[in-house]
Amino acid sequence: MFSTGMSNCPVKYFKKFLSVLNPNQTALFQKPKRNFLPSDEIWFENSPIGVNKLGDMMKEISLAASLSKVYTNHCVRSTTISALDEAGIPIHRIMQTSGHRSESSVKSYCDRQSLEKYKESSNILARVGHDSKDRGVNSIHHCLYTMASGDSKFEDLSEADIDSLIDDAVPKNTKKATAWGISVLKDWLSKKYPSEVLESLSPEVLSERLKKFYQELRKSPTEHYSASAHLSIRAAIDRHLNTLPEFSGISIVRDPLFKIANKSLSAKLKQLKAQGFAKVQHHPSISPEDIQKCYETKVFSDETPISLLRVNWFNISLHFCRRGRENLRSLTPDSFVIKKDANGGEYVEMSISEKRKTTKAVSEIKPTKVIQKCSALECQIVL
């Protein structure tokens, strides 16, 4: 990894960003003003950036800086994880940053580590590329235990309110994945057993159908789904069936009734692995040269509203390993706090929790910090 000077300090950029945001807008990512003067107190409009715009941010940066390839937002996340992994950072500390959870390797998160250990990991991410050539996350919190006026300490909620809260706790991407997985199964079922309806099948019959479905599942006559896609489809079917009274308490993943079907899936996955189709295709990491080019071309800078927006979006995505355009849009200036450590070094800490990809409810996330170590003229990220 390469060292960086104060000119590319993420804390400096973040403080500048906060100082010129529109105070009448609650969103952190606001639309940049097209006509502005560097002396203006406000550089941004009283309007948030749209979800789709945030979703294409890294693509826009790639084109603006003429990078070696057009990257996606997820490439920033891949850069974070790859940089830490290649530097030998323990997996559990990477997972604290990325939010990933694996039942086979991690059952619980480790205790909060010392600030010095966090700084060790922070230094790795801060130096990458610098020296080389809807209702949001709090929707489930705001209502359940609000103190009501009068003598009662409980709020009156209708069934519709409760159903809405439960539905909001399920990420949009999970809903999409469920709908896609079910559509694949129903499409197969309509061709193989046109008289049958998925929701009307008994568990015993469904197990037999799934045993055959897993073996015949294809993206096209000549193209296989990946192993992870097979598992995602099974998970989607399981989520859908769990909403049906007939399958209450039954899981196609764990229930012994579906043992034969799951053995069929396991055999299919082994076959895919032997044929070389099981490998997961990750988004590429952003090269250090491309990151540096963003600074050299002033696509990342504090000189204009758009360049200041881009560099702060990138730093937040890199250092805090942000996921999901909905979560990005839910951020506000109050989502972060600027503090000082025992040595007087400034750092930015996330003050909120967010929805995890792997859970159905709001989860507590280990706070992540960006450290500014002024004495060493370098900025560090805390993991």
Backbone hydrogen bonds, N-H to C=O, Kabsch-Sander energy under -0.5 kcal/mol:
donor,donor_aa,acceptor,acceptor_aa,energy
2,F,127,R,-0.6
8,N,5,G,-1.4
9,C,6,M,-1.8
13,Y,9,C,-2.0
14,F,10,P,-2.1
15,K,11,V,-2.6
16,K,12,K,-2.1
17,F,13,Y,-2.5
18,L,14,F,-2.5
19,S,15,K,-1.7
20,V,16,K,-0.9
20,V,17,F,-0.9
21,L,18,L,-0.8
25,Q,22,N,-1.7
28,L,331,L,-2.4
30,Q,28,L,-0.9
31,K,47,S,-2.6
33,K,43,W,-2.6
36,F,34,R,-0.6
40,D,37,L,-2.6
43,W,20,V,-2.7
44,F,20,V,-0.8
45,E,31,K,-3.5
47,S,45,E,-1.7
49,I,29,F,-2.4
54,L,50,G,-2.2
55,G,51,V,-2.1
56,D,52,N,-1.0
56,D,53,K,-0.6
57,M,54,L,-1.4
60,E,56,D,-2.4
61,I,57,M,-2.3
62,S,58,M,-2.3
63,L,59,K,-1.9
64,A,60,E,-2.4
65,A,61,I,-2.3
66,S,63,L,-0.6
67,L,62,S,-2.4
71,Y,69,K,-0.8
73,N,55,G,-0.5
75,C,72,T,-1.3
76,V,72,T,-0.6
76,V,73,N,-1.2
77,R,73,N,-0.9
78,S,74,H,-2.3
79,T,75,C,-2.0
80,T,76,V,-2.1
81,I,77,R,-2.1
82,S,78,S,-2.8
83,A,79,T,-2.5
84,L,80,T,-1.9
85,D,81,I,-2.4
86,E,82,S,-2.8
87,A,83,A,-1.1
88,G,85,D,-1.6
89,I,84,L,-2.5
93,R,90,P,-0.9
94,I,90,P,-1.6
95,M,91,I,-2.5
96,Q,92,H,-1.2
97,T,93,R,-0.9
97,T,94,I,-0.6
98,S,94,I,-2.9
99,G,95,M,-2.3
105,S,102,S,-0.7
106,V,102,S,-3.1
118,Y,114,S,-2.0
119,K,115,L,-2.3
120,E,116,E,-1.5
121,S,117,K,-1.4
122,S,118,Y,-2.5
123,N,119,K,-2.5
124,I,120,E,-0.8
124,I,121,S,-0.5
125,L,121,S,-1.4
126,A,122,S,-2.3
127,R,123,N,-1.0
128,V,125,L,-1.2
130,H,127,R,-1.3
131,D,127,R,-0.5
139,S,136,G,-1.3
141,H,138,N,-1.0
142,H,138,N,-1.6
145,Y,141,H,-0.5
146,T,143,C,-1.1
148,A,146,T,-0.5
157,L,155,E,-0.6
162,I,158,S,-2.1
163,D,159,E,-2.7
164,S,160,A,-2.1
165,L,161,D,-2.2
166,I,162,I,-2.4
167,D,163,D,-2.4
168,D,164,S,-2.5
169,A,165,L,-1.2
170,V,167,D,-1.3
175,K,171,P,-1.8
176,K,172,K,-2.4
177,A,173,N,-2.5
178,T,174,T,-2.4
179,A,175,K,-2.4
180,W,176,K,-2.5
181,G,177,A,-2.6
182,I,178,T,-2.3
183,S,179,A,-1.9
184,V,180,W,-1.9
185,L,181,G,-1.8
186,K,182,I,-2.8
187,D,183,S,-2.1
188,W,184,V,-2.0
189,L,185,L,-2.8
190,S,186,K,-2.4
191,K,187,D,-1.1
192,K,188,W,-2.4
193,Y,189,L,-2.9
196,E,193,Y,-2.2
200,S,197,V,-1.7
201,L,197,V,-0.7
201,L,198,L,-1.5
206,L,202,S,-2.8
207,S,203,P,-2.0
208,E,204,E,-1.4
209,R,205,V,-2.3
210,L,206,L,-2.9
211,K,207,S,-1.9
212,K,208,E,-1.4
213,F,209,R,-2.8
214,Y,210,L,-2.8
215,Q,211,K,-0.8
216,E,212,K,-1.7
217,L,213,F,-1.2
219,K,223,E,-1.7
220,S,223,E,-1.9
223,E,220,S,-1.1
227,A,277,F,-0.5
230,H,226,S,-1.8
231,L,227,A,-2.0
232,S,228,S,-2.1
233,I,229,A,-2.3
234,R,230,H,-2.1
235,A,231,L,-2.3
236,A,232,S,-2.3
237,I,233,I,-2.3
238,D,234,R,-2.4
239,R,235,A,-2.4
240,H,236,A,-2.3
241,L,237,I,-2.7
242,N,238,D,-1.8
243,T,240,H,-1.5
244,L,241,L,-1.9
247,F,244,L,-1.4
248,S,245,P,-1.5
250,I,247,F,-2.3
255,D,251,S,-2.5
258,F,255,D,-2.1
259,K,256,P,-1.8
262,N,258,F,-2.4
263,K,259,K,-2.1
264,S,260,I,-1.9
265,L,261,A,-1.9
266,S,262,N,-2.6
267,A,263,K,-2.4
268,K,264,S,-1.9
269,L,265,L,-2.5
270,K,266,S,-2.1
271,Q,267,A,-1.9
272,L,268,K,-2.4
273,K,269,L,-2.3
274,A,270,K,-2.3
275,Q,271,Q,-1.6
276,G,272,L,-0.5
276,G,273,K,-1.0
277,F,272,L,-3.2
278,A,272,L,-0.7
282,H,280,V,-0.9
286,I,75,C,-0.6
291,I,287,S,-2.0
292,Q,288,P,-2.4
293,K,289,E,-2.0
294,C,290,D,-1.5
295,Y,291,I,-1.0
295,Y,292,Q,-0.6
296,E,292,Q,-2.5
297,T,293,K,-2.4
298,K,295,Y,-1.1
299,V,294,C,-1.2
300,F,294,C,-2.4
301,S,299,V,-0.6
301,S,307,S,-0.8
308,L,304,T,-2.2
309,L,305,P,-2.4
310,R,306,I,-2.3
311,V,307,S,-2.2
312,N,308,L,-1.7
313,W,309,L,-2.5
314,F,310,R,-2.6
315,N,311,V,-2.4
316,I,312,N,-2.3
317,S,313,W,-2.3
318,L,314,F,-2.9
319,H,315,N,-3.0
320,F,316,I,-1.8
328,L,324,G,-1.8
329,R,325,R,-2.0
330,S,326,E,-1.2
331,L,327,N,-0.5
331,L,328,L,-1.2
335,S,332,T,-2.1
336,F,333,P,-1.2
337,V,349,E,-2.7
339,K,337,V,-0.5
339,K,347,Y,-3.2
341,D,345,G,-2.3
344,G,341,D,-1.8
346,E,372,Q,-0.7
347,Y,339,K,-2.5
348,V,370,V,-2.4
349,E,337,V,-3.2
350,M,368,T,-1.8
351,S,335,S,-3.3
352,I,335,S,-0.7
354,E,363,S,-0.5
356,R,361,A,-0.7
359,T,356,R,-0.9
363,S,354,E,-1.0
369,K,382,V,-1.2
370,V,348,V,-2.4
371,I,369,K,-0.5
371,I,380,Q,-4.7
372,Q,346,E,-4.6
373,K,371,I,-0.6
373,K,378,E,-1.8
374,C,372,Q,-1.1
376,A,373,K,-0.7
377,L,374,C,-1.4
378,E,373,K,-1.9
380,Q,371,I,-5.2
382,V,369,K,-5.9
